């Protein structure tokens, strides 16, 4: 304030520098506070990374919490708030997403995919897959294979092997068992 009162040359620049320095200090302090609050988010993100890296294995959420150095009850509660899923359900969804990817992008048999993803049995895999997608793994593979073909040549009609799916040229959509796929 003394500088401003003396009305010296470059006083405005000097004062703006001081204000910017104060604002920077406030920002740094607030960022550090956010870092402390986001420690929970870091733990959850770490858990998600571990799950992604181990999708071909089985992960016990309680062991994962222990590995992260947090209690399981806190981990389960915060994980569900953060992702919308309980840890075990989230991991199951990851496995299902990977199964879909393998069905589409690989020539592996359904049984190979089942064991690759460490499901306990093919029956269990089929059950989980059907419950979440409304299709068996084979139906899902055929549906998407057929859907891809129609995208390559839209003027052709594409039928599923059992005649329940059809590509509609005018709407440019594929219907399978009454479910519309874009």
N, C-alpha and C positions, 0 to 999 in steps of 0.2 A: 504494500500500500504506500510505503514511503516513496517507492520508485514512481508510482502513478501520480502521487501528489507533487513530486518534483518536476514532472512533465519533461523528463530527459528524453533525448533522442533514442529511438528503438525501444521505448518503454512498453509499448503495446506488444511487440514481439516477445519481450522478456516475460511479461505477465502471461501471455498465452502459453509460453513454454512451461511456466510453473503450473498453470491449470492442467495442461496435458499430462504433466508428470503426476499430479494428484489423481487425475482420472485413471491413468495407467496403474497406479498403486491400488486404487479401489477395485479396478477390474481384476488385477492379479489376485487380490484377496478373495474376491467373489468366486473366481475360477477355482481357487484352492478349496473353498467351502463346497462347491459343486462336486469337486473330485471326491471329497469325503462322503458326500451323500450318494454319489454314483458308485461307491464301492460295491453296493449290492448289485448294481447293473453289471459291473465288471465280473463279479462272481457268476452271475447268470450267463453272461456272454462266454465266460470260460467254460462253463458247463455245456453250453450249446456247441462250442468248438470241439470239446472232448467227445460229445455224442456224434457229431458229424464225422470225426476221425475214426470212430469205432463202430460205424453203422453195420459192419460185417461181423461184429461180435455181439455179445450180450453185455449190457451195462446194468448194474444194480444201482438205482438212485441213492440208496443209503450209503453205499461205498463211494459213490461220486461226491456226495456231500462231505463225507469224511476226508476224501482226497483234497477237497477245496478248503478244508478246515472250518466247516460250519455245521451247525446241527441240522439233522434231516428235517425236522418239523419246520424250522425257519426256511430252509432251502425249498421245501415243497410249497410252502405258502407264498414266498416271494417269486418263485419260478412261475407259479400259476398266475399270479398277478401280472407278471412281466410278459408272459407268452400267451396266456389264455389256456394253457394246457398244464396238467400235472406232469412232472418229469417223465414218468413211465409212458404216459400217453403221447407226449411229444416225441419220445424215442421211437415208439411204435409208428407214428406218422412219418418219421424220417425213413424208417425201414420200408414202409409202404411206398413212399415217394421213390426210393431207390429201386424197389421192385418194378414199379411202373416204368422207370427209366430203362432198366435192363430189358424189360419186355419189349420196349419200343426199339432200343438201339442195339441190342445184341441178338445173336442167334442161339443163345443159351436156351436149353429146355426149361420149362416151368419148374421141373424138379431140381435142376441145377441151380436155378435162381433161389429156390426155397432153401437149399442147403448152403448156398453162398452167403445168404443173409442170416444164416444160423437159426432158422425156425426149427422148432422141436420136431415137427412132422409136416408132411405135405398137406395132410388134412387140416391141421391148424392154420397153415399158410392160406389154403383155399378159403377157409372159413373167415379169416380176418379180411382177406382181400375182397371177398364177395360182400361181406357186411359193410365195408367202407365204400366200395365202388359200385355195387349192384351188378357186377360182372364177375365171372370167373376169370382167372388170369389169361386163359386161352381166348375167351371171348374178348377181353380187353385188347389183347395183341391183335386179334383178327379185325376188330373194330377200327383200331388206329391204322393198321396196315391198309385196310380198305379205304379209310378216310384219306390217307396220303395219296393213294392212287387217284382218287377223284380230284384232288387238288392239282395233280399233274395233268389230267385231261378232264376238264369240267363237262365236256359235252357227252361223255360216256356215263351211263348209269352204273352204279356200283352196288352190288348186292352182297350181303353177308353170306357165308356158307349155308346157313339154314333159311335164308330168304327173309329175315326179320329186319334187315337194315336196308336203307335206300338213300342215295344222294339225290336231292331235289335241285335240279339245275337252276330254276327260276329264283328260289330263295337262297341258293348256294349254301345249303345246310345239309348235314347228314343226320338222318334219324335212325336210331337203333333201339328196338324195344320201346318205341315211343319217346325216347330221350333224344333231344336235339343236341348235336355236337357242332361247334363252329370251327 
